[in-house]
Amino acid sequence: MTKKGSFSKKIGVFVLMFFGGLVGFFAAQFGMRAAAHLPVTVVVALAILFIPAFFLVIAFHEGGHALAGSYVNFDFRMYVVGPLMWDKEEAGWKFKWNRNVNTSGGMVICMPVGQDDLPRRFSIYAAGGPLASFLGAVLFYFLYLFFNLLNSEGYMILLVAENFFFIMACLSLVIFLVTAIPVHTGGFSSDGARVWRLLRKGDTARFDLLMLKIITLSTGGLRPSEQNVDELNEARNLAEKLQATFGVYLHGIFHQVAFDRGDYDAAENHLKDYIRDADEIPQGIRSNVWLDAAFFYAYARKDLQSSLAHWKNFKPSAIIPKAQVFATEAAIGLLKEEYESVKQKIEYALRELPNMMDRGVAIALREKLMTLKNQFENISVHASNGDR
């Protein structure tokens, strides 16, 4: 990392620590206020309700992203709040438990439909969360005032309600500040930083636009081999120039492009770069690297040892497409001659393909699955002829 990048990271960490301290300050202030003026039963009730209050304000924030995304014609695909996850599959919305600690705060995934005016649309989408948190802070504070005025007799349930909304207002205000102020550190960018980058002119805005176009085309159904290589190379050059953290994902995109074109040597070189820089990827989605590597070495190189070495590092997650997991298990099973499971895994993978958010990669993966299926069927025919 350059000195400039290191300094920027330190500033980002400092800002996050500052606002983390701000959260602690609000919590301490409220705790002292509660201890001095509220009955013990109310304090206990509010302590129990603090975690639900936190997740409610997160839900409010993420809901703002979802509404803003829908407003600019994005496809709303996933909504995560704490341990709760709703995932949009081909058959409709499906509830799942979120076991990934890296997304346990909250997350919304909306994919753009079409490429027109992407910077403005993504800016609105990114700004939707902080705006919702600000409006939430105002709303919850007015509810606090309302219940405070209503509760002239000091009823216990109303005391709980008014202070619950006070907590919600404070948390929403802190979340607004943390997400609205432009901060970038490591692989994390605040919503404000995303808006700021997208609306600026220059190399940073151009890099973000190129990445948005690449991702939009792929999720829209453009298979990797049909991506514009000139734009990919431009994005890679800008990533190197800007020391852009997001540039690490270009290794994975280049790998998929070469893999889909049948250029296995180039695909392997890009994969090695992807593995080399894997530590730059947030832990929650880093398993995609090991999954890509395990599948490539099993399918393309027929190298069971290398495939299993990468498969050992893979950790399942609800946000990783099941189709890719099943496809990898099928490719490994074929090398291990576990033929009974191979057929089953291929069918599972084909069934899950429509649920992949990246429709372009799904098209390429379907072809590879059909190749695996043909290989399995040929082995089965030879085995039957040998028996006779």
FENKA-V286258 format. One line per field, one symbol per residue. ss: DSSP state (H for helix, E for strand, C for the rest). psi: psi as a letter, one per 20 degrees, with the letter a starting at -180 (. if undefined). burial: b if it has 24 or more other ideal C-beta (glycine too) atoms within 12 Angstrom, else e. Layout:
ss->???
psi->???
burial->???
This chain:
ss->CCHHHHHHHHHHHHHHHHHHHHHHHHHHHHHHHHHHHCCHHHHHHHHHHHHHHHHHHHHHHHHHHHHHHHHCCEEEEEEEECCEEEEEECCEEEEEECCCHHHCCEEEEEEECCCCCHHHHHHHHHHHHHHHHHHHHHHHHHHHHHHHHHCCCCCHHHHHHHHHHHHHHHHHHHHHHHHHCCCEECCEECHHHHHHHHHCCCHHHHHHHHHHHHHHHHHCCCCHHHCCHHHHHHHHHHHHHHCCHHHHHHHHHHHHHHHHHCCHHHHHHHHHHHHHCHHHCCHHHHHHHHHHHHHHHHHCCCCHHHHHHHHCCCCCCCCCCHHHHHHHHHHHHHHCCCHHHHHHHHHHHHHHHHHCCCHHHHHHHHHHHHHHHHHHHHHHHHHHHHHC
psi->prhghgggggggggghhghghgghggggghghgghhiqqhhgggghhhigghgghghghgghhgggghghhklqoohqopocjppppoahiapppqpojohijifqqpoppqorjplgggghggghihghghgghgggghhhhggghghhlhikpghhgggghghgggggghgghgghhhpopppcjpprhhhgggghiqragghggggghggggggghijoqgijqohghghghgghgggilphihhihghghghghghijnhgghhghhhhgghjhiipqhhjhhhghgggggghgggikngghghghhhippqqhipphghghgghggghghikmhghggghgggghhigiiphnhghhghhgghhhghgggghgggghhghhh.
burial->eeeeeeebbeebeebbeebeeebeebbeebeeebeeebeeebbebbeebbeebbbbbbbbbbbbbbbbbbebebebbbbbbbebbbbbbeeeeeeeebebeebbbbbbbbbbeebeebbebbbbbbbbbbbbbbbbbeebbebbeebeeeeeeeeeebbbbbbbbbbbbbbbbbbbbbbbbbbbbbbbbbbbbbbbbbbeeeebbbbbbbbbbbbbbbbbebbbbebeeebbeebbebbeebbbbbbbbbbbbbbbbbbbeeeeebbbebbbbbbebbebbbebbbbbbbbbbbbbbbbbeeeeebbbebbeebbebbbbbbbbbbbbbbbbbbbeeebeebbebbebbbebbebbbbbbbbbbbbbbbeebbebbeeeeeeeeeeee
